[in-house]
Amino acid sequence: MDYLYSWFSEPLTTIARGWTGVPPWVMIGLALLMFAGWTATYVEVIRKSFRDHAYGIPFPNTCLNFSWELIFSFDLMGGLPSFFFPLRYGHLFWLIPNSFNVYQTWKYGPSVQNGEWVKTHFRKLFLLTFVLSFTLIYTYHQYAHDVFGVASSWMINVFMSWLFIRMLLQRRNDVMADGTIRGMSERAAWFKLIGNGAGVVFCFYWWPAQFDHGLLRHAGWVIPEPQSYTFLYVVYISNLLLDAALIRLIRVREREIREGRPATKMELSAI
């Protein structure tokens, strides 16, 4: 019972460290909305991808996401703070949908490529990208002391948002019988925007509060508080703008499909 009680009492202390100025129940609500939004995103992407025989997450992000979750699921950076329940269990849970993404990318990846060379060598490229992604993320965490993965997770996230738009442009003429774009879902884009919106507000208050008198002590490291959070603010805003742009582009293209009009000419080289 003491162990179970600590799941719910210790996290409130963690949230209040440095005093966020926000009631704990609000922070818990934001965290749950963030978790629910991203879980719904994964479920919708996986459902649509199986139906369309495609993968729905840009494959570099499948490699980056899975690597990031592995690192924090198995405490390779010295563990995560408790929040409502140990965050490690949340990341372990997300390894499940990420495993589906890996499977779909491996199974359907070659068939959705445009170039013959990429079709032939796609699975080799996928494996190499996995190795490189894990190495880069793990060494970045050590180099930058990104011990809770805040900076890396948001950088991966904004990279994903940009690659979603690029994937849409590449598949804009790959239309399914129901008038949707192969492997892409407006509903998933909305869920991602909702999850990211809650995550932005949560991290805006929670992350600075982890520094006690300007220092964060974790796993033997003493990490000074950043002199400025401007970089993260730029990443937050960029992410939300790209998510909103993706929703708009999907809606415009699918309206064109319903009206029987050709795709708007878009230069991939500009992306």
C-alpha distance (Angstrom), angle and dihedral (degrees) to the residues before:
residue distance angle dihedral
M1 . . .
D2 3.80 . .
Y3 3.81 89.3 .
L4 3.81 92.0 50.3
Y5 3.79 91.2 46.5
S6 3.80 90.6 53.4
W7 3.80 89.1 58.2
F8 3.80 89.2 66.5
S9 3.82 103.7 29.4
E10 3.80 103.4 44.0
P11 3.80 94.6 51.5
L12 3.81 91.2 58.5
T13 3.79 88.8 55.5
T14 3.79 89.5 49.5
I15 3.80 91.5 51.5
A16 3.79 92.0 49.0
R17 3.80 94.3 49.7
G18 3.78 106.2 120.7
W19 3.83 85.6 3.8
T20 3.78 112.9 -97.7
G21 3.77 92.7 -151.5
V22 3.81 88.5 -127.0
P23 3.84 124.5 104.5
P24 3.82 111.8 -105.0
W25 3.81 92.1 -122.0
V26 3.82 89.3 59.6
M27 3.79 91.0 51.5
I28 3.79 90.7 48.3
G29 3.80 90.1 49.6
L30 3.80 91.6 50.8
A31 3.81 91.7 48.3
L32 3.80 92.2 49.9
L33 3.81 91.8 47.0
M34 3.81 89.8 49.8
F35 3.81 90.8 49.6
A36 3.81 92.8 44.9
G37 3.80 93.2 47.3
W38 3.77 93.7 51.9
T39 3.81 93.3 42.7
A40 3.81 89.5 52.4
T41 3.82 88.9 48.2
Y42 3.79 91.3 54.9
V43 3.81 93.2 45.8
E44 3.81 93.3 50.1
V45 3.82 93.6 44.5
I46 3.81 92.0 49.6
R47 3.82 92.5 46.6
K48 3.80 93.3 49.4
S49 3.79 93.0 44.1
F50 3.79 94.5 52.7
R51 3.80 89.9 48.7
D52 3.82 93.1 48.6
H53 3.83 96.9 38.0
A54 3.79 91.2 -123.2
Y55 3.77 140.3 103.2
G56 3.80 117.1 -102.6
I57 3.82 103.6 -162.3
P58 3.82 117.4 68.3
F59 3.79 102.9 -102.1
P60 3.84 96.7 -124.2
N61 3.80 87.2 57.2
T62 3.78 92.5 48.9
C63 3.81 86.6 58.0
L64 3.81 93.7 44.6
N65 3.82 94.9 44.3
F66 3.79 94.6 48.3
S67 3.79 91.6 46.9
W68 3.81 92.0 49.0
E69 3.81 91.9 49.3
L70 3.81 91.6 48.2
I71 3.80 91.7 53.3
F72 3.80 94.4 51.5
S73 3.81 97.5 34.5
F74 3.80 90.8 59.1
D75 3.82 96.9 37.6
L76 3.80 94.4 -117.2
M77 3.81 88.9 154.8
G78 3.80 95.6 48.7
G79 3.78 100.8 -85.3
L80 3.78 136.5 -67.9
P81 3.80 130.4 -96.0
S82 3.79 118.3 -96.0
F83 3.77 116.0 -104.7
F84 3.81 118.6 174.0
F85 3.80 85.2 -42.5
P86 3.79 127.6 6.5
L87 3.80 105.1 -71.6
R88 3.77 89.8 -137.9
Y89 3.81 89.3 75.0
G90 3.78 90.8 53.5
H91 3.78 90.8 53.9
L92 3.79 91.2 45.9
F93 3.80 87.9 53.9
W94 3.80 91.6 50.7
L95 3.79 90.0 54.5
I96 3.81 85.2 73.7
P97 3.83 97.8 62.8
N98 3.80 89.9 36.2
S99 3.81 88.1 56.2
F100 3.80 88.7 54.7
N101 3.80 88.8 51.1
V102 3.80 89.9 52.1
Y103 3.81 90.8 49.9
Q104 3.81 93.6 48.1
T105 3.79 92.2 47.5
W106 3.80 91.5 49.8
K107 3.81 94.1 45.4
Y108 3.80 102.0 40.2
G109 3.81 102.1 21.4
P110 3.81 99.6 96.6
S111 3.81 93.3 48.8
V112 3.82 95.3 58.0
Q113 3.81 96.3 50.1
N114 3.79 120.0 105.6
G115 3.81 101.6 -152.3
E116 3.79 122.6 68.3
W117 3.80 93.6 -137.6
V118 3.81 91.6 53.8
K119 3.83 91.0 46.0
T120 3.80 90.3 53.6
H121 3.79 97.2 44.8
F122 3.81 101.1 29.2
R123 3.80 97.1 111.9
K124 3.79 92.1 49.1
L125 3.80 89.5 50.4
F126 3.79 89.4 48.3
L127 3.81 92.6 54.1
L128 3.79 92.9 46.1
T129 3.79 90.6 49.0
F130 3.81 89.4 52.4
V131 3.79 92.8 53.9
L132 3.78 92.7 45.2
S133 3.83 92.8 46.1
F134 3.80 94.5 52.6
T135 3.81 92.1 45.7
L136 3.80 93.6 48.6
I137 3.80 95.4 46.7
Y138 3.79 95.6 45.4
T139 3.80 94.1 47.1
Y140 3.81 91.6 43.6
H141 3.80 90.7 55.3
Q142 3.79 90.1 53.0
Y143 3.80 94.5 43.2
A144 3.81 96.6 46.6
H145 3.84 96.3 30.6
D146 3.79 88.3 -124.9
V147 3.79 87.5 163.4
F148 3.81 97.1 164.8
G149 3.79 93.9 38.0
V150 3.80 94.4 -121.7
A151 3.81 97.9 136.4
S152 3.80 95.1 37.9
S153 3.82 93.9 47.8
W154 3.80 92.7 52.5
M155 3.80 93.1 44.7
I156 3.82 89.6 51.6
N157 3.79 88.2 46.7
V158 3.80 95.7 53.5
F159 3.81 89.6 45.1
M160 3.81 88.0 53.9
S161 3.80 92.4 49.3
W162 3.80 90.4 53.1
L163 3.81 93.3 45.6
F164 3.82 90.7 49.7
I165 3.80 88.2 60.9
R166 3.79 91.1 46.9
M167 3.82 89.9 49.3
L168 3.80 90.1 51.1
L169 3.80 91.2 53.3
Q170 3.78 91.5 48.6
R171 3.83 92.8 49.8
R172 3.81 98.9 36.4
N173 3.83 91.1 114.8
D174 3.81 95.1 40.9
V175 3.80 95.1 94.7
M176 3.80 126.6 176.3
A177 3.82 126.0 -141.8
D178 3.81 91.3 -98.8
G179 3.80 91.8 57.1
T180 3.79 96.5 -105.2
I181 3.78 128.3 122.0
R182 3.78 116.2 -98.8
G183 3.80 112.2 -92.0
M184 3.82 94.2 -6.7
S185 3.79 129.1 108.2
E186 3.79 131.7 -171.5
R187 3.80 88.3 -156.1
A188 3.82 91.1 57.5
A189 3.81 89.6 49.0
W190 3.82 89.9 54.4
F191 3.81 91.9 48.6
K192 3.82 89.6 50.7
L193 3.80 91.5 50.7
I194 3.82 91.3 49.7
G195 3.81 92.8 47.7
N196 3.78 92.1 46.8
G197 3.78 92.8 45.8
A198 3.80 91.2 55.4
G199 3.81 89.9 43.1
V200 3.79 92.9 53.1
V201 3.80 92.8 53.6
F202 3.81 91.7 43.7
C203 3.81 94.9 50.2
F204 3.80 92.4 42.6
Y205 3.82 88.8 65.2
W206 3.80 103.5 23.6
W207 3.80 103.3 49.1
P208 3.85 98.9 54.6
A209 3.82 89.0 45.8
Q210 3.81 90.4 63.6
F211 3.82 90.8 72.9
D212 3.80 111.7 87.3
H213 3.81 108.4 -155.8
G214 3.79 89.9 -19.7
L215 3.82 96.6 -48.2
L216 3.78 136.2 95.0
R217 3.80 115.8 -158.3
H218 3.77 114.2 -161.7
A219 3.83 135.5 151.9
G220 3.79 92.3 -14.1
W221 3.81 94.7 -47.6
V222 3.77 125.8 115.1
I223 3.80 106.9 -154.0
P224 3.82 121.5 -170.1
E225 3.78 118.3 -135.4
P226 3.82 113.7 -101.6
Q227 3.77 113.6 -99.1
S228 3.79 88.9 -132.8
Y229 3.80 136.4 17.2
T230 3.80 93.0 -159.8
F231 3.82 92.9 111.4
L232 3.80 91.5 57.2
Y233 3.79 91.7 45.5
V234 3.80 89.9 54.0
V235 3.81 90.3 49.1
Y236 3.82 91.7 47.9
I237 3.80 93.4 51.4
S238 3.80 94.1 41.9
N239 3.79 90.2 52.4
L240 3.79 94.3 52.5
L241 3.81 92.8 45.0
L242 3.81 91.7 50.7
D243 3.82 91.1 47.1
A244 3.80 90.5 51.8
A245 3.81 90.7 46.3
L246 3.82 90.6 52.7
I247 3.81 91.5 53.6
R248 3.80 90.4 49.8
L249 3.81 93.7 48.1
I250 3.83 93.1 48.5
R251 3.80 91.1 49.8
V252 3.81 93.2 48.0
R253 3.80 93.6 47.9
E254 3.81 94.6 45.8
R255 3.83 89.9 49.1
E256 3.80 88.0 53.0
I257 3.80 89.0 51.4
R258 3.81 92.6 50.4
E259 3.80 90.8 49.1
G260 3.80 91.4 48.2
R261 3.79 93.3 -120.9
P262 3.82 122.1 144.1
A263 3.77 119.8 -104.4
T264 3.75 117.8 -83.7
K265 3.80 109.0 -103.5
M266 3.79 108.3 -106.0
E267 3.77 124.2 174.7
L268 3.79 110.6 -132.1
S269 3.78 89.4 -160.0
A270 3.80 88.6 69.3
I271 3.78 91.8 61.7
